[in-house]
Amino acid sequence: EEAVATYKQRWQIETCFRAMKSSGFNIEDTHLLDIDRIARLTAMVCIALAWAYLVGEHKDINVKTIRILKHGKRAKSLIKYGLEEIANVLLRPLYKPKFDVFKFLSCT
C-alpha cells in the first residue's frame, strides 16, 4: 500500500513536469542559460500551472466534466483543460466564459 501511495505522488510530480516541459508551457523552448532568469521563469510557470490546474478543476466539476476514456483515465489533464479555457478567454475576444478565470488568481 505504501508503494502505491508513493507511486501516486511520483505520478503527480511527473504530470507537473510534463505540463511544464511539453504540454502547454514548453519551458525548455526558452533556451535560457542564466540561473536567475531560469528561477524567475520557473516561478512564473509554477503560478501559471497552479492557475491552470484550478481553472481546469473548476470547469471539470462545475461546467463540463472531462470525458473518461475506455482505460479509465481522463481524455486530458486538468492542467490542459484549464490552460485551454484561459487561452480562450485571453485570445478570443468574442468567447463568453461560464465563469471568471481571473478569480483564481486572487487570494480572496
LUMFI-16950 format. One record per residue (C-alpha): residue number from 1; residue in three letters; x, y, z. Coordinates in steps of 0.5 Angstrom, whole numbers, always signed. Layout:
BEGIN
<r><num>NUM</num><residuo>Ala</residuo><u>X</u><v>Y</v><w>Z</w></r>
...
% end
This chain:
BEGIN
<r><num>1</num><residuo>Glu</residuo><u>+0</u><v>+0</v><w>+0</w></r>
<r><num>2</num><residuo>Glu</residuo><u>+6</u><v>+5</v><w>+2</w></r>
<r><num>3</num><residuo>Ala</residuo><u>+9</u><v>+3</v><w>-5</w></r>
<r><num>4</num><residuo>Val</residuo><u>+2</u><v>+5</v><w>-9</w></r>
<r><num>5</num><residuo>Ala</residuo><u>+2</u><v>+12</v><w>-5</w></r>
<r><num>6</num><residuo>Thr</residuo><u>+9</u><v>+13</v><w>-6</w></r>
<r><num>7</num><residuo>Tyr</residuo><u>+8</u><v>+12</v><w>-14</w></r>
<r><num>8</num><residuo>Lys</residuo><u>+2</u><v>+16</v><w>-14</w></r>
<r><num>9</num><residuo>Gln</residuo><u>+6</u><v>+22</v><w>-11</w></r>
<r><num>10</num><residuo>Arg</residuo><u>+11</u><v>+21</v><w>-16</w></r>
<r><num>11</num><residuo>Trp</residuo><u>+6</u><v>+21</v><w>-22</w></r>
<r><num>12</num><residuo>Gln</residuo><u>+3</u><v>+28</v><w>-20</w></r>
<r><num>13</num><residuo>Ile</residuo><u>+10</u><v>+30</v><w>-20</w></r>
<r><num>14</num><residuo>Glu</residuo><u>+11</u><v>+27</v><w>-27</w></r>
<r><num>15</num><residuo>Thr</residuo><u>+5</u><v>+30</v><w>-29</w></r>
<r><num>16</num><residuo>Cys</residuo><u>+7</u><v>+37</v><w>-27</w></r>
<r><num>17</num><residuo>Phe</residuo><u>+14</u><v>+36</v><w>-30</w></r>
<r><num>18</num><residuo>Arg</residuo><u>+10</u><v>+34</v><w>-37</w></r>
<r><num>19</num><residuo>Ala</residuo><u>+6</u><v>+40</v><w>-37</w></r>
<r><num>20</num><residuo>Met</residuo><u>+12</u><v>+45</v><w>-35</w></r>
<r><num>21</num><residuo>Lys</residuo><u>+16</u><v>+42</v><w>-41</w></r>
<r><num>22</num><residuo>Ser</residuo><u>+12</u><v>+40</v><w>-47</w></r>
<r><num>23</num><residuo>Ser</residuo><u>+4</u><v>+40</v><w>-45</w></r>
<r><num>24</num><residuo>Gly</residuo><u>+3</u><v>+47</v><w>-46</w></r>
<r><num>25</num><residuo>Phe</residuo><u>+8</u><v>+51</v><w>-42</w></r>
<r><num>26</num><residuo>Asn</residuo><u>+14</u><v>+49</v><w>-46</w></r>
<r><num>27</num><residuo>Ile</residuo><u>+19</u><v>+52</v><w>-41</w></r>
<r><num>28</num><residuo>Glu</residuo><u>+25</u><v>+48</v><w>-45</w></r>
<r><num>29</num><residuo>Asp</residuo><u>+24</u><v>+52</v><w>-51</w></r>
<r><num>30</num><residuo>Thr</residuo><u>+26</u><v>+59</v><w>-48</w></r>
<r><num>31</num><residuo>His</residuo><u>+34</u><v>+56</v><w>-48</w></r>
<r><num>32</num><residuo>Leu</residuo><u>+35</u><v>+60</v><w>-42</w></r>
<r><num>33</num><residuo>Leu</residuo><u>+42</u><v>+59</v><w>-39</w></r>
<r><num>34</num><residuo>Asp</residuo><u>+42</u><v>+65</v><w>-34</w></r>
<r><num>35</num><residuo>Ile</residuo><u>+40</u><v>+62</v><w>-27</w></r>
<r><num>36</num><residuo>Asp</residuo><u>+37</u><v>+68</v><w>-24</w></r>
<r><num>37</num><residuo>Arg</residuo><u>+32</u><v>+68</v><w>-31</w></r>
<r><num>38</num><residuo>Ile</residuo><u>+31</u><v>+61</v><w>-30</w></r>
<r><num>39</num><residuo>Ala</residuo><u>+29</u><v>+62</v><w>-23</w></r>
<r><num>40</num><residuo>Arg</residuo><u>+24</u><v>+67</v><w>-25</w></r>
<r><num>41</num><residuo>Leu</residuo><u>+21</u><v>+64</v><w>-31</w></r>
<r><num>42</num><residuo>Thr</residuo><u>+20</u><v>+57</v><w>-26</w></r>
<r><num>43</num><residuo>Ala</residuo><u>+17</u><v>+62</v><w>-21</w></r>
<r><num>44</num><residuo>Met</residuo><u>+12</u><v>+65</v><w>-26</w></r>
<r><num>45</num><residuo>Val</residuo><u>+11</u><v>+58</v><w>-29</w></r>
<r><num>46</num><residuo>Cys</residuo><u>+9</u><v>+55</v><w>-23</w></r>
<r><num>47</num><residuo>Ile</residuo><u>+4</u><v>+60</v><w>-21</w></r>
<r><num>48</num><residuo>Ala</residuo><u>+1</u><v>+59</v><w>-28</w></r>
<r><num>49</num><residuo>Leu</residuo><u>+1</u><v>+52</v><w>-27</w></r>
<r><num>50</num><residuo>Ala</residuo><u>-3</u><v>+53</v><w>-21</w></r>
<r><num>51</num><residuo>Trp</residuo><u>-8</u><v>+57</v><w>-24</w></r>
<r><num>52</num><residuo>Ala</residuo><u>-9</u><v>+53</v><w>-30</w></r>
<r><num>53</num><residuo>Tyr</residuo><u>-10</u><v>+47</v><w>-25</w></r>
<r><num>54</num><residuo>Leu</residuo><u>-15</u><v>+51</v><w>-21</w></r>
<r><num>55</num><residuo>Val</residuo><u>-19</u><v>+53</v><w>-27</w></r>
<r><num>56</num><residuo>Gly</residuo><u>-19</u><v>+46</v><w>-30</w></r>
<r><num>57</num><residuo>Glu</residuo><u>-21</u><v>+43</v><w>-24</w></r>
<r><num>58</num><residuo>His</residuo><u>-27</u><v>+48</v><w>-23</w></r>
<r><num>59</num><residuo>Lys</residuo><u>-29</u><v>+47</v><w>-30</w></r>
<r><num>60</num><residuo>Asp</residuo><u>-29</u><v>+40</v><w>-29</w></r>
<r><num>61</num><residuo>Ile</residuo><u>-33</u><v>+40</v><w>-23</w></r>
<r><num>62</num><residuo>Asn</residuo><u>-38</u><v>+46</v><w>-25</w></r>
<r><num>63</num><residuo>Val</residuo><u>-38</u><v>+47</v><w>-32</w></r>
<r><num>64</num><residuo>Lys</residuo><u>-37</u><v>+40</v><w>-36</w></r>
<r><num>65</num><residuo>Thr</residuo><u>-33</u><v>+34</v><w>-34</w></r>
<r><num>66</num><residuo>Ile</residuo><u>-27</u><v>+32</v><w>-38</w></r>
<r><num>67</num><residuo>Arg</residuo><u>-29</u><v>+25</v><w>-42</w></r>
<r><num>68</num><residuo>Ile</residuo><u>-26</u><v>+19</v><w>-39</w></r>
<r><num>69</num><residuo>Leu</residuo><u>-23</u><v>+14</v><w>-44</w></r>
<r><num>70</num><residuo>Lys</residuo><u>-24</u><v>+7</v><w>-44</w></r>
<r><num>71</num><residuo>His</residuo><u>-18</u><v>+5</v><w>-40</w></r>
<r><num>72</num><residuo>Gly</residuo><u>-21</u><v>+10</v><w>-34</w></r>
<r><num>73</num><residuo>Lys</residuo><u>-16</u><v>+16</v><w>-35</w></r>
<r><num>74</num><residuo>Arg</residuo><u>-19</u><v>+23</v><w>-37</w></r>
<r><num>75</num><residuo>Ala</residuo><u>-18</u><v>+25</v><w>-44</w></r>
<r><num>76</num><residuo>Lys</residuo><u>-14</u><v>+31</v><w>-42</w></r>
<r><num>77</num><residuo>Ser</residuo><u>-11</u><v>+33</v><w>-36</w></r>
<r><num>78</num><residuo>Leu</residuo><u>-14</u><v>+38</v><w>-31</w></r>
<r><num>79</num><residuo>Ile</residuo><u>-8</u><v>+43</v><w>-33</w></r>
<r><num>80</num><residuo>Lys</residuo><u>-9</u><v>+42</v><w>-40</w></r>
<r><num>81</num><residuo>Tyr</residuo><u>-17</u><v>+43</v><w>-39</w></r>
<r><num>82</num><residuo>Gly</residuo><u>-15</u><v>+50</v><w>-35</w></r>
<r><num>83</num><residuo>Leu</residuo><u>-10</u><v>+52</v><w>-40</w></r>
<r><num>84</num><residuo>Glu</residuo><u>-15</u><v>+52</v><w>-46</w></r>
<r><num>85</num><residuo>Glu</residuo><u>-20</u><v>+56</v><w>-42</w></r>
<r><num>86</num><residuo>Ile</residuo><u>-15</u><v>+61</v><w>-40</w></r>
<r><num>87</num><residuo>Ala</residuo><u>-13</u><v>+61</v><w>-47</w></r>
<r><num>88</num><residuo>Asn</residuo><u>-20</u><v>+62</v><w>-50</w></r>
<r><num>89</num><residuo>Val</residuo><u>-21</u><v>+68</v><w>-45</w></r>
<r><num>90</num><residuo>Leu</residuo><u>-15</u><v>+71</v><w>-47</w></r>
<r><num>91</num><residuo>Leu</residuo><u>-14</u><v>+70</v><w>-54</w></r>
<r><num>92</num><residuo>Arg</residuo><u>-21</u><v>+70</v><w>-57</w></r>
<r><num>93</num><residuo>Pro</residuo><u>-25</u><v>+77</v><w>-56</w></r>
<r><num>94</num><residuo>Leu</residuo><u>-32</u><v>+74</v><w>-57</w></r>
<r><num>95</num><residuo>Tyr</residuo><u>-31</u><v>+68</v><w>-53</w></r>
<r><num>96</num><residuo>Lys</residuo><u>-36</u><v>+68</v><w>-47</w></r>
<r><num>97</num><residuo>Pro</residuo><u>-34</u><v>+64</v><w>-41</w></r>
<r><num>98</num><residuo>Lys</residuo><u>-38</u><v>+61</v><w>-36</w></r>
<r><num>99</num><residuo>Phe</residuo><u>-34</u><v>+63</v><w>-30</w></r>
<r><num>100</num><residuo>Asp</residuo><u>-29</u><v>+68</v><w>-29</w></r>
<r><num>101</num><residuo>Val</residuo><u>-22</u><v>+65</v><w>-30</w></r>
<r><num>102</num><residuo>Phe</residuo><u>-18</u><v>+71</v><w>-26</w></r>
<r><num>103</num><residuo>Lys</residuo><u>-22</u><v>+70</v><w>-19</w></r>
<r><num>104</num><residuo>Phe</residuo><u>-17</u><v>+64</v><w>-18</w></r>
<r><num>105</num><residuo>Leu</residuo><u>-11</u><v>+69</v><w>-18</w></r>
<r><num>106</num><residuo>Ser</residuo><u>-14</u><v>+72</v><w>-12</w></r>
<r><num>107</num><residuo>Cys</residuo><u>-13</u><v>+70</v><w>-5</w></r>
<r><num>108</num><residuo>Thr</residuo><u>-19</u><v>+73</v><w>-3</w></r>
% end
